């Protein structure tokens, strides 16, 4: 009886561990996506500055 209960608890803990791993993976993916999004304005700003700088040098 006790062994069966311990086995059931062990199974539940394994299932919880699996779910936590899946959540951790999803959070990592979200974190990566947010990182990409946060860097886009900087890349755009850099491209804009580069284009303006190029235009200024060709106008001279």
Helices and strands as residue ranges (DSSP letters): H 2-59
